[in-house]
Amino acid sequence: MQRIKYIIPFLIFIFVLNTGSAQQRKQSELQTKSSLAIRYYNAKDYEKAMPLLQEVYKLTRSTTYFRYYVTCLTELHRYAEAEEAIQNEIKKQKAARPEFYINWGYVLEEQGRADEAKEKYEDAIREIQPNRGSYLTVANAFMGYQKFDMARDAYLKGREQLPDQEFNYELARAYLYLRDYTNMMEEYLNLLKEDEKHLSRVQSSLSSAMRLDIDDGLRDQFRDQVLLRIQSDPDVLGYNRLFIWFLLQEKKFASALRQSIAIDRRTGEEAGQIAQLGDMALRNKQYAEAKKAYKYLMDKGIENSYFAQAFARNLHASYLEFVNETPDDSTAGEELAKQFNEGLEYLKYGPATLNLVREYAHLLTFYLNNTDTALKVLESGLKIPGLEPEQIGVLKTEMADIYVYANDPWEAMLIYSQVIDENKKSSLGDEVKLKKAKLGYYMGNFSWAKAQLDVLKASTSKLTANDAMELSMMIGNNLNLDTTAVPLTMFAKADLLFFQNRNDEAMVILDGLAETYPYHSLVDDILFRKAKLAMTVQDYALAAEYYEAILTDYSYDLLGDDALFNLAEIYNYHLDQKEKARDLYKQMLTAYPGSVYIEESRKLYRELREVYPDEQLDQKTKEELFMEGVKPDEFE
């Protein structure tokens, strides 16, 4: 008896172990067969896929595998066999399974028997069980066969039969595929009226829909219906917020800001949205609109939790506006310096204001020629307790830049070296190594500078590596071509003057260089520098001419991708030719696939394409791609 006492549990353990092992083998075999079946199916090898799908269906009873099995039979024109398989499955079911009638309708339709197919589709809708899950299952089955009208009818019946289920979101999706934008918008707006928590879901769906809208029909429809709802039902703020989202998609920051302020005056709860709107306008170089957003938040008073952030961001926006739009206006520069001084007195010198400290010092030096005050500002910043090495490095780097401006290269070289030693493991270290190498280049130490630049080609920062490679190649190419380094020395001098913001003097040297050496390999570099100089005085049309000259005659050379990207930026942000900018960003993706500007170009191309659709793909093609699972972002 004692022995039996131990034997029985042992036998049970062995049985369970064997059973579990058998189940694992069975599951593994099923996964292998289903994976292989789907692979054949996707490759349209229906002869091989069909028996595997039939076997997997028998094991899983998954209607998805059955639908694939029926599709295989249909594609092989084995219609009678497909119909027989469907009828057998219907007979086996204890309760009606409407999906099988949909499969049957599909088989009939493929044979040209449209009236009989419609009867089966209607049978499917008639057999739906009175619960939400059943309606979703049937409608999704219709969607799988692209029978969007029948999916719509299923949802509409569900709305009648289940009073507590509106199916707004699902119906909107069906209307989208039917290109019934009016009813689609009505469903989305009804969803928002029910509960504003659906806002992000509606925005995401509409964003996808608008990518497919090549003639702006949906955008016009959207605008009209939302405005009508806002007027007829002003208490539903979800409509207003959806309209603000739409305005932001179209980069209409002024209109979006007006709407946001109007809501905030009613609720007092839109400060976060307005701050984000300001940041978005700033990223899009809409400085005036960004400042309006920040100013509104500041006007709400110091007790507003966004006050300090808005104060700092407003200073930053004012700095960017000055540097990019009015750099030669010394009066505006002095006024901005006063704002920085007052702002830092209020905000105090601290880790959160380091960027403002650096911008203030840069403004004083490079635009107001006040290096003494700039250095004092940076010294005050360096006294902030508890700064990280990288934070200290940022301020010291600006200090070294000021010494370069003041023609004290040795002091600058010393400070650059300190920053490098203190930031060996951060990206700042490589950025400053590049500055140090450039300083050697400015000073005419070309061989030494090139050696430093060659090391930086391996930098983990793409921009640093790219800049290092370009300057290294430029030095190498031009030193090897001449027995004298005079042209390169002149060009380096112009670059130094350009860095020091002494643009007129730099232009004189470039003009002289171009006149003296008209066939020199520096010609494209001269054009590029002239384009940069034209940008600083806001002569964007002239800058575009220089970049286009590079692309026409030197697109194969090192500056080709820089010229193309900068040209796209000019058309996008300054000359207001968005469609041309879109095409140039797209050109970057194919012409210079290894460029450091690829990611930014792809992002901007997609943004512009949403508002200014690329007409190379017609609507039908886009919809077909969409239904095949290709994301709209991937349409090329």
Secondary structure as UniProt FT lines:
FT   HELIX           2..42
FT   TURN            43..44
FT   HELIX           46..60
FT   HELIX           63..75
FT   TURN            76..77
FT   HELIX           79..92
FT   HELIX           98..110
FT   TURN            111..112
FT   HELIX           114..126
FT   HELIX           132..144
FT   TURN            145..146
FT   HELIX           148..161
FT   TURN            163..164
FT   HELIX           168..177
FT   TURN            178..179
FT   HELIX           181..194
FT   HELIX           196..198
FT   HELIX           199..211
FT   TURN            214..215
FT   HELIX           217..232
FT   TURN            234..235
FT   HELIX           237..249
FT   TURN            250..251
FT   HELIX           253..267
FT   HELIX           271..283
FT   TURN            284..285
FT   HELIX           287..299
FT   TURN            302..303
FT   TURN            305..306
FT   HELIX           307..325
FT   TURN            327..328
FT   HELIX           330..347
FT   HELIX           351..353
FT   HELIX           354..366
FT   TURN            367..368
FT   HELIX           371..382
FT   TURN            385..386
FT   HELIX           389..405
FT   TURN            406..407
FT   HELIX           409..422
FT   TURN            423..425
FT   HELIX           427..442
FT   TURN            443..444
FT   HELIX           446..456
FT   TURN            457..458
FT   HELIX           462..481
FT   HELIX           486..499
FT   TURN            500..501
FT   HELIX           503..516
FT   TURN            518..519
FT   TURN            521..522
FT   HELIX           523..536
FT   TURN            537..538
FT   HELIX           540..554
FT   TURN            555..556
FT   TURN            558..559
FT   HELIX           560..573
FT   HELIX           578..591
FT   TURN            593..594
FT   TURN            596..597
FT   HELIX           598..611
FT   TURN            615..616
FT   HELIX           619..627
FT   TURN            628..629
FT   HELIX           632..634
//
